[in-house]
Amino acid sequence: MKNGPSLFHDALHYVMRGEKRFHVANKRGEDFDLIYEDNDQMAKSDPSFPKSDFFFAEVFFPPYYFYDENQTDKINLEMLEGSDEIFFEEANEYSIVIAGLVLKHTKMQVTFKDKRISLFPWIRKKVSCRKRPHKKDALYVQKDFYPIYETRSRYCTTGLFHSLFLLQWISDLPKEKIRYLSLTIRKTEGIGSIIATYSRVAQAFGKQGITVFIEPGSTRFSSEMLENYFVFGSAPKDSNEENTAYAKCFNSFVLNNFIQYYEAKTGPDILQPVFLNQMKEYADEIISDQKILGVLLRGTDYSIANFKGAFHPAPLEECMRIIDERLTEHKYDKIFVATEDSYYLERMIMKYPGRILAISQERHDVSEFRNIRYISELEKDLYQGDAYYASVVDTTVNYFYAIYMLSRCESLISNCMCSGVSIAQDFNQGRYARTEIVSMMLMEKEQKVQ
């Protein structure tokens, strides 16, 4: 291969033919080799990659055999705003491409830690090389996988590249022709995840004049049910392959900095007014003038999903210890428990007899998930045909009744961070006296000990 600005595109041409190793002749310096590595395999072999079936079930980083750094109307350049410097730990295909975009479209200083940047003559004189950033607020792009997607100051190289070129990945259409984005949400996702995902994607692409809708039939919820209870954009009648981009792979499309940077808007206005009014009348009758502590306990499939950190459910005993303290401190009349886990509810009733309120609904035990990973799979295993769809509707309606009841409580305690917490907080609109996530409290306690 000849060394020059088209080097990586030239190499990718041969990658498509099965080549993975390239010798580069460098007229102005030493020769070197390039080795092709699959983005997804590289990320999933990194020690920092989340060890959860949720993340391993699908492609996380697509291969990007084709991309065009000159097609800037389909590059999310706003990702590069907010700092005077960008710092790269490693010189590789993606960091060099990003550096070129930064130099061309911003006034940011570009710094590399990796001295191998000197091997690329078309860019080496335009960047500086040092062990650490010049600026404290520099955008930091590290070599290893970086699992936190909400930050706008630290990335992994592949993650930032993917966030920038996301629209090019999902569509070959010219930007001016894209009016709609069809969002496929996999059938394992619950209603909370669907709402949060739709909200984030709609905000991200709404700024680009692109209307987002959920691909009919992609979720386990029928389009009719979603339209009856929620305010979602239904599929436009004039959507077709000539004006629509299609986001088919859930993890690759949703779990990146560009989408996750937007805060999910999951307030009461996501519900149809009739449904919201029915829940309000129910809560008014049940709560009356009582002082109630809301408790959210995620279990069953959440317990076996091997989530880490704040998303891993804290032990029930630890939750009950904190509940005991709050009952003593604040003299609550009742405890409203929102959970899909029958064991958790039974333990709470035994621990606090006569004080538990809960929505009447079908609940499950973790033992039912021996050969099944998700509640969605369990529902299909238990029901068929019309009974299955009736069960899905019933579960969804009860879920929102429970979340709405939580939002009407004085305070909220949850065993972990989940979509239910976010929706309850949004419905509550800042009125909670206290919100406590037990898994986060345990993490903070461990960090102090260390």
Phi, psi and omega in degrees: 000146174267140182279127179180177184303336181266010187307309186291323177293321177298317180294320180297329176302320180277334174300322178296341178263002176106356179283146180227351181228135186225137174261128184250121176275123186244103184298326185259019180180196183285149174290160178205170179248147170248141177236129179278131175234137179291128184304314185291315180296321181295317180295315185286344175270354180285136180302335182276351181290136182302128181272072183219142177301329180303320183273332182274346188293335183225170172298132179263309175246119178291164188284334182054060173290333181231134171198159184225105182290350177268349179272067192290339178290346176246028174237132183279073185294341179297343176297338185266004182275159170104006179208164178262355183211147170235132186242123179252130175286324188233142172269111177212184183308308188288320180293326179289320177296315180296318178301320178298319177295318180298314181295325184278327191242358179223176175253015182291146172282137180250125183233137176242138172277327185281116182292348179292354175299337180293346179285349186246093191297332183288350182229344190297328181281349183263355183235162175255162183230119179202169188283336181213163182297154172287318188260145177292330183262022182298145169289122186255122181244107186265162182288314185284161178300138179239115192273358184261115191267345185280346185284150174241027179227348181218134183219167160262158187301311181295323180297318179291317179301313181298319179296325180289319189257016185306315183292325176295325181294320187272348183206138173269354182295146171300145184305320185293344180266348183276111178257330186229157172232120177270116186259112176272124178245123188295155190290347177282347184282134176282174185295327179297316178295321180299314181296313181297317181295312180302317181299313181295314182294319180298321178292315184298316184266344175298326178296338181261010179076021181251126179272131183257138172222155179278127180302119181305133178083357183280330178267174177277001179258134181291152178301323180297316180296316180299319181288329180290326187250338188230158180261081177249152174288117177284164183297124179296143182294334183264010178290131177207181185291347181271349180224009187232133171266145185240117177261101189263328186261110190301304184300312183297323184278324189266321188270072177212166185298323184296316181281314187288345179296331182279136180280130180295128177263104186234039179283181183302338183287358174280349183260150172294138185307321181297316179297316180298319181293324177297318179291324179297315180298320179296313182294320179302320182289317185285315187282315182052236180252021182283151175264115191236138174262125178270133180231125178248122182236101175279133180219219179040245186295335178291328181288327183264359184284350178065032173293154182246164172063225186296337183272354179272121183302131177288155179302142182300324180299321179292322178297316182293327176299316179291321177300317178303315181297318182288326177296320179291317184289321192240003171054056179287144177284317184219166174238121174266123183251122174253113179201147174263002186259115183296324180296315179301316181294318179300316179297320180293321179295320179293321183287322185234067184299135177079000184243357186266131169247142179202153176286136176286115183202166175286130179237164185231163176247150182300336179294340178287351186255031181297317181243017184226142184258331188234153175302323180301323178288323179295319178301318180291331179287328184272329187229154176226156174059224183298327180296326178295311182294324176296321179295319179298315179298314182299315180298318182293314180298315179296324178302315182285329172299317180295316180295319179296319177298318176303319183292341180267357178283163181289320181220165182230133171238131177230146180285344177198172175276134180200175180300325180301321178298312182298316181292318178300317178296319179293320177295324181290334176056043172082014183267351180300136173290324179210144170232122184233123176256108190298321179299322178289324178296321178292321177298315179297323179295318179295321180295323178294321180295320180291000000 
